[in-house]
Amino acid sequence: MRFLLTDEQRAFAGSLDAMLTAADTPAVARAWARGDHAPGLALWSRVAEAGVFALTTPEAYEGVGLLPVELAVAFVELGRHAVPGPLVETVAVAGLLARLAELGDAAPAKRLLPGLMAGDRAATLAMPGEGLGQRQGPYALDADAAGVTLVVTDDAAGHGSGRAASGTHADGPAWDTDVRGPGRSGPAAADRARPASLTTAAGHGPVRPSADPVRRLAEPSGAGEVLAEGPQVRDAAAHAAGIARLATAAQALGVGLALLDRTVAHVKQRTQFGTAIGSFQAVKHRLADTLIGLEFARPLLYGAALSLAPADVAAAKVTACEAACEAARTALQLHGAIGYTDELDLSVWLRKARPLRSAWGTPAQCRAAVLLA
């Protein structure tokens, strides 16, 4: 059995790396954080042209079919370059609409997927409510920049009336936990029997602060158009949550790899007592531990992409995100005081690790999914 990427997959990663390197993505991310979406949307069109959003979409809707390994490859590169925007949510929306079409409700896919594939608009997704097996506030990532915001609700959730818990969460403010995806034990049978619906949002509330200023969270507001109703929406939402969790894991791995690369370059240049600090044994050990964590996450990620089993995806998600957080701690420590500054591009990646850790499934949720499989 072959566990390595194919030549085509490596070439795909290389082409994305070259394109994003030339795009000066830290500057694009900083502009996005200020609310200037123009550079980010220009880059968005190039990402779409590269075929990233087509990786969860059937050929009938201008996609290439569901290619989860290529999806993971792409999102590792997007994470390595800190590309802003609702990238995960857009491929999740594409997967949701594609699954709805497979289940017999093709109208939403025919209407929305061509525009998403062409990069004409971004999409974001909110799936609040205990009835859908989740525990989160009804916030959507980058709703202020997305061309379409979709909301999945069901009767158990009061059609989107749930609110985030007040106070703080172990991973940060309640609105920054981004908890999406299956809950600890999943929805009860009675919940699964309730009808679900997919609607558009007419607008959004104020943008909420985040540990990562590039991640802009807002609550969808206003009753929009109902696109689909029935049990097939629940099935499609679960499929979309799995795609989102896999893509988030890949994005986190990319963030961790970028942090490690920048830290290695820094310790080769920074000197103490006339010697590069990278030659110190303690520094070498710290970097080696970080590398081992990231390399351990890599095969879990691609194995999960091959199987798409919920437990495998959950294991990859928690492992990649914990490795990224460890890479962030290592980078901060070995950069010293300059690691805390906004002026250093390193801060663009440092601030991503923690929110990604809880996006589309907290570590506790992911571990529970593995243990209960």
C-alpha positions as CSV (number, residue, x, y, z in Angstrom):
1,M,0.0,0.0,0.0
2,R,1.3,3.4,-1.0
3,F,1.0,6.2,1.6
4,L,2.9,9.0,-0.3
5,L,1.2,11.7,-2.4
6,T,1.2,11.2,-6.1
7,D,3.2,13.3,-8.5
8,E,0.0,15.1,-9.5
9,Q,-0.9,15.9,-5.9
10,R,2.6,17.2,-5.2
11,A,2.5,19.3,-8.4
12,F,-0.9,20.7,-7.3
13,A,0.6,21.7,-3.9
14,G,3.6,23.2,-5.6
15,S,1.5,25.3,-8.0
16,L,-0.6,26.6,-5.1
17,D,2.6,27.4,-3.1
18,A,4.1,29.3,-6.0
19,M,0.9,31.3,-6.6
20,L,0.4,32.2,-2.9
21,T,4.0,33.0,-2.3
22,A,3.8,35.6,-5.1
23,A,0.6,37.1,-3.6
24,D,2.1,38.5,-0.4
25,T,-0.6,36.8,1.7
26,P,0.4,38.4,5.1
27,A,-0.4,41.9,3.6
28,V,-3.7,40.5,2.2
29,A,-4.5,39.0,5.6
30,R,-3.8,42.3,7.4
31,A,-6.0,44.2,5.0
32,W,-8.8,41.6,5.6
33,A,-8.5,42.2,9.3
34,R,-9.0,45.9,8.8
35,G,-12.2,45.3,6.8
36,D,-10.6,45.9,3.4
37,H,-11.8,42.8,1.5
38,A,-10.6,43.8,-2.0
39,P,-7.1,42.2,-1.9
40,G,-8.6,39.1,-0.3
41,L,-11.4,38.7,-2.9
42,A,-8.9,39.2,-5.7
43,L,-6.8,36.4,-4.3
44,W,-10.1,34.4,-3.8
45,S,-10.7,34.4,-7.5
46,R,-7.2,33.0,-8.2
47,V,-7.8,30.2,-5.6
48,A,-11.0,29.4,-7.4
49,E,-9.2,29.3,-10.7
50,A,-6.8,26.8,-9.2
51,G,-9.7,24.5,-8.6
52,V,-9.8,24.5,-4.8
53,F,-13.5,25.0,-4.5
54,A,-14.2,22.4,-7.1
55,L,-12.8,19.6,-5.0
56,T,-16.1,18.9,-3.2
57,T,-18.4,19.5,-6.2
58,P,-19.6,17.1,-8.9
59,E,-18.7,17.6,-12.5
60,A,-22.3,18.4,-13.3
61,Y,-21.9,21.7,-11.4
62,E,-18.5,22.6,-12.8
63,G,-16.5,20.7,-10.1
64,V,-14.2,17.7,-10.3
65,G,-16.0,15.5,-7.8
66,L,-15.2,14.8,-4.2
67,L,-11.4,14.5,-4.0
68,P,-10.7,14.7,-0.2
69,V,-7.0,14.0,-0.5
70,E,-6.5,16.9,-2.9
71,L,-8.7,19.0,-0.6
72,A,-6.4,18.3,2.3
73,V,-3.3,19.0,0.1
74,A,-4.9,22.4,-0.9
75,F,-5.8,23.4,2.6
76,V,-2.4,22.6,4.0
77,E,-1.0,25.2,1.5
78,L,-3.8,27.7,2.3
79,G,-2.9,27.4,6.0
80,R,0.8,27.7,5.3
81,H,0.2,31.0,3.5
82,A,-2.5,32.3,5.9
83,V,-5.0,33.0,3.2
84,P,-8.0,34.9,4.7
85,G,-11.7,34.3,4.2
86,P,-14.3,31.6,4.7
87,L,-12.4,29.0,2.7
88,V,-13.4,26.1,4.9
89,E,-17.0,27.2,4.9
90,T,-17.1,27.6,1.1
91,V,-16.0,24.1,0.4
92,A,-18.4,22.9,3.2
93,V,-21.3,24.7,1.5
94,A,-20.3,23.2,-1.8
95,G,-20.3,19.8,-0.2
96,L,-23.7,20.4,1.4
97,L,-25.3,21.5,-1.8
98,A,-23.7,18.6,-3.7
99,R,-25.1,16.1,-1.2
100,L,-28.5,17.7,-1.4
101,A,-28.5,17.2,-5.1
102,E,-27.5,13.6,-4.7
103,L,-30.5,13.2,-2.3
104,G,-32.9,14.6,-4.9
105,D,-33.0,18.3,-4.2
106,A,-30.8,19.8,-6.9
107,A,-32.3,23.3,-7.1
108,P,-30.0,24.9,-4.6
109,A,-26.9,23.4,-6.2
110,K,-28.0,24.5,-9.7
111,R,-28.5,28.0,-8.3
112,L,-25.4,28.5,-6.2
113,L,-22.6,26.1,-7.1
114,P,-21.6,27.7,-10.5
115,G,-20.9,31.0,-8.9
116,L,-18.9,29.4,-6.1
117,M,-16.9,27.4,-8.5
118,A,-16.0,30.5,-10.5
119,G,-15.0,32.4,-7.5
120,D,-17.6,35.1,-8.1
121,R,-18.7,34.9,-4.5
122,A,-17.6,33.4,-1.2
123,A,-20.0,31.4,1.0
124,T,-20.3,31.0,4.7
125,L,-22.3,28.6,6.9
126,A,-23.9,28.6,10.3
127,M,-25.2,25.5,11.9
128,P,-26.5,26.4,15.4
129,G,-28.6,24.3,17.7
130,E,-28.4,21.3,20.0
131,G,-30.8,19.4,17.7
132,L,-28.2,19.2,15.1
133,G,-25.8,17.7,17.6
134,Q,-23.8,20.9,18.0
135,R,-22.9,23.3,20.8
136,Q,-22.2,26.8,19.5
137,G,-23.6,30.2,19.0
138,P,-25.1,31.0,15.7
139,Y,-22.1,32.8,14.2
140,A,-20.8,32.6,10.7
141,L,-17.2,33.3,9.7
142,D,-16.8,36.4,7.5
143,A,-20.5,36.9,6.9
144,D,-19.6,40.5,6.1
145,A,-17.6,39.5,3.1
146,A,-19.5,36.4,1.9
147,G,-21.8,36.7,-1.1
148,V,-24.1,34.1,0.4
149,T,-24.7,33.1,4.0
150,L,-26.5,29.8,4.6
151,V,-28.0,28.7,7.9
152,V,-29.0,25.1,8.8
153,T,-31.7,24.9,11.4
154,D,-34.2,22.3,12.7
155,D,-37.3,22.3,15.0
156,A,-35.2,21.3,18.0
157,A,-33.1,24.4,17.6
158,G,-36.0,26.7,17.4
159,H,-35.0,27.6,13.8
160,G,-31.8,29.3,14.7
161,S,-33.0,31.0,17.9
162,G,-30.1,29.6,20.1
163,R,-27.5,32.0,21.5
164,A,-23.9,31.5,22.5
165,A,-23.2,30.9,26.1
166,S,-22.1,34.0,28.0
167,G,-18.7,34.4,29.6
168,T,-15.6,32.6,28.3
169,H,-14.7,29.2,27.1
170,A,-11.5,27.3,27.8
171,D,-10.3,28.1,24.3
172,G,-11.2,31.8,24.4
173,P,-14.3,34.0,24.2
174,A,-17.6,32.2,23.6
175,W,-17.9,33.7,20.2
176,D,-14.4,32.6,19.2
177,T,-14.9,28.9,20.0
178,D,-16.3,28.2,16.5
179,V,-17.7,24.9,17.7
180,R,-19.2,23.3,14.7
181,G,-19.7,19.6,13.9
182,P,-21.0,16.6,15.8
183,G,-21.4,16.9,19.5
184,R,-20.1,14.6,22.2
185,S,-22.7,11.9,21.7
186,G,-24.5,13.1,18.5
187,P,-28.2,14.0,18.2
188,A,-30.7,11.6,19.7
189,A,-33.0,9.6,17.5
190,A,-35.9,11.9,18.3
191,D,-33.8,14.9,17.1
192,R,-32.8,13.1,13.9
193,A,-36.5,12.6,13.1
194,R,-37.3,16.3,13.3
195,P,-37.3,18.2,10.0
196,A,-34.3,20.4,9.2
197,S,-34.1,23.4,6.9
198,L,-31.6,25.2,4.9
199,T,-32.1,29.0,4.5
200,T,-30.3,32.0,3.3
201,A,-29.6,34.9,5.7
202,A,-30.9,38.3,4.8
203,G,-28.0,40.1,6.6
204,H,-25.8,39.8,9.6
205,G,-25.3,41.5,12.9
206,P,-22.1,43.3,14.2
207,V,-18.8,41.7,13.5
208,R,-17.5,40.0,16.7
209,P,-13.9,40.2,18.0
210,S,-11.7,37.1,17.7
211,A,-8.3,35.9,19.0
212,D,-7.4,36.0,15.3
213,P,-8.4,39.5,13.9
214,V,-8.4,38.0,10.4
215,R,-11.3,35.7,11.5
216,R,-14.4,37.9,11.5
217,L,-17.5,36.4,13.2
218,A,-21.0,37.7,12.8
219,E,-24.5,36.4,13.6
220,P,-26.7,35.9,10.5
221,S,-29.8,38.1,10.8
222,G,-33.1,38.4,9.0
223,A,-35.3,35.6,7.7
224,G,-34.1,34.7,4.2
225,E,-35.2,32.3,1.6
226,V,-35.8,28.7,2.4
227,L,-33.7,26.6,0.0
228,A,-34.5,23.1,1.3
229,E,-36.4,21.3,4.0
230,G,-36.6,17.8,5.2
231,P,-34.4,15.0,6.5
232,Q,-32.1,15.3,3.6
233,V,-30.9,18.6,5.0
234,R,-29.7,16.9,8.1
235,D,-27.8,14.3,6.1
236,A,-26.2,17.0,3.9
237,A,-25.3,19.1,7.0
238,A,-23.5,16.2,8.6
239,H,-21.6,15.6,5.3
240,A,-20.7,19.3,5.2
241,A,-19.5,19.3,8.8
242,G,-17.2,16.4,8.0
243,I,-15.7,18.2,5.1
244,A,-15.2,21.3,7.2
245,R,-13.5,19.4,10.0
246,L,-11.1,17.8,7.5
247,A,-10.3,21.1,5.8
248,T,-9.8,22.8,9.2
249,A,-7.4,20.0,10.2
250,A,-5.4,20.5,7.0
251,Q,-5.4,24.3,7.5
252,A,-4.1,23.9,11.0
253,L,-1.3,21.6,9.8
254,G,-0.3,24.2,7.3
255,V,-0.3,26.9,10.0
256,G,2.0,24.7,12.2
257,L,4.4,24.0,9.3
258,A,4.6,27.8,8.5
259,L,5.3,28.6,12.1
260,L,8.1,25.9,12.3
261,D,9.7,27.1,9.0
262,R,9.8,30.7,10.2
263,T,11.2,29.7,13.6
264,V,13.9,27.6,12.1
265,A,14.9,30.4,9.8
266,H,15.0,32.8,12.8
267,V,17.1,30.7,15.1
268,K,19.7,30.3,12.3
269,Q,20.1,34.1,12.2
270,R,19.7,35.2,15.8
271,T,22.9,35.0,17.8
272,Q,23.9,34.9,21.5
273,F,27.5,34.9,22.7
274,G,28.5,35.1,19.0
275,T,26.7,31.8,18.2
276,A,23.4,31.2,16.4
277,I,20.8,30.1,19.0
278,G,19.8,27.3,16.6
279,S,23.0,25.5,17.7
280,F,21.9,25.3,21.3
281,Q,20.8,21.8,22.4
282,A,17.6,23.1,24.2
283,V,16.5,24.9,21.1
284,K,17.2,21.9,18.9
285,H,15.1,19.7,21.2
286,R,12.2,22.1,21.2
287,L,12.2,22.3,17.4
288,A,12.5,18.5,17.1
289,D,9.5,18.0,19.4
290,T,7.5,20.4,17.3
291,L,8.5,18.7,14.1
292,I,7.6,15.3,15.4
293,G,4.1,16.5,16.4
294,L,3.5,18.0,12.9
295,E,4.8,14.9,11.1
296,F,2.7,12.6,13.3
297,A,-0.4,14.6,12.3
298,R,0.3,14.5,8.6
299,P,-0.4,10.8,8.0
300,L,-3.5,11.0,10.2
301,L,-4.7,13.8,8.0
302,Y,-4.2,12.0,4.7
303,G,-5.5,8.7,6.2
304,A,-8.7,10.5,7.3
305,A,-9.0,12.0,3.8
306,L,-8.9,8.5,2.3
307,S,-11.5,7.0,4.6
308,L,-13.6,10.0,5.5
309,A,-14.7,8.1,8.6
310,P,-15.9,10.5,11.2
311,A,-13.6,9.1,13.9
312,D,-10.6,9.3,11.6
313,V,-11.4,12.9,10.7
314,A,-11.9,13.8,14.4
315,A,-8.5,12.2,15.3
316,A,-6.8,14.1,12.5
317,K,-8.4,17.3,13.5
318,V,-7.4,17.1,17.2
319,T,-3.9,16.0,16.4
320,A,-3.2,18.6,13.8
321,C,-4.6,21.4,15.9
322,E,-2.7,20.4,19.0
323,A,0.5,20.2,16.9
324,A,-0.2,23.7,15.5
325,C,-0.7,25.1,19.0
326,E,2.6,23.6,20.1
327,A,4.3,25.1,17.0
328,A,2.8,28.5,18.0
329,R,4.2,28.2,21.6
330,T,7.6,27.2,20.2
331,A,7.6,30.0,17.7
332,L,6.7,32.6,20.4
333,Q,9.3,31.4,22.8
334,L,12.2,31.1,20.4
335,H,11.4,34.5,18.7
336,G,11.6,36.1,22.1
337,A,10.1,39.6,22.6
338,I,9.6,40.3,18.9
339,G,7.2,37.3,18.7
340,Y,4.6,39.4,20.6
341,T,4.6,42.3,18.1
342,D,2.0,42.9,15.5
343,E,4.6,44.3,13.1
344,L,6.2,40.9,12.7
345,D,4.5,38.7,10.0
346,L,4.8,35.8,12.4
347,S,1.8,37.2,14.3
348,V,-0.5,36.4,11.4
349,W,0.1,32.7,11.9
350,L,0.5,32.8,15.7
351,R,-3.1,34.0,16.2
352,K,-4.6,31.3,14.0
353,A,-3.6,28.3,16.0
354,R,-6.0,28.7,18.9
355,P,-9.2,29.6,17.0
356,L,-8.6,26.7,14.6
357,R,-8.2,24.4,17.6
358,S,-11.9,24.7,18.4
359,A,-13.4,25.5,14.9
360,W,-15.7,22.8,13.7
361,G,-15.2,20.7,16.8
362,T,-13.3,21.3,20.1
363,P,-10.6,18.9,21.2
364,A,-13.0,17.4,23.7
365,Q,-15.7,16.8,21.0
366,C,-13.1,15.3,18.6
367,R,-11.7,12.9,21.3
368,A,-15.2,11.9,22.2
369,A,-16.0,11.1,18.5
370,V,-12.9,8.8,18.4
371,L,-13.7,7.1,21.7
372,L,-17.4,6.5,20.8
373,A,-16.7,5.2,17.3
